[in-house]
Amino acid sequence: MQIPDYFEQIRDFRVPGRCLHDLGDILGLILCGCLADCDDLSERVDYGEDTIECLRAALGFSFPNGIPSEVVFLQKLPWNGSYED
């Protein structure tokens, strides 16, 4: 199973050559973080850092420049990444 491949049909509006992280990796990490009960972006980043080798080997993530930071997530999301009020 290659989770980032599920996001290939989503148009990436970023400038080619100026992006350090694949959109599929970003969206896939958000999905996996939600499934792992991560409540906010910092928990998703921690989850990614703790499980990066498993995410690469078992789920097909590449993360060529490591796990995206919270700032990267905030640039891609129209909300603050938290489900709490």
Secondary structure as GFF3:
##gff-version 3
##sequence-region A 1 85
A	DSSP	three_ten_helix	3	7	.	.	.	ID=ss1
A	DSSP	alpha_helix	23	35	.	.	.	ID=ss2
A	DSSP	alpha_helix	41	59	.	.	.	ID=ss3
A	DSSP	alpha_helix	70	76	.	.	.	ID=ss4
###
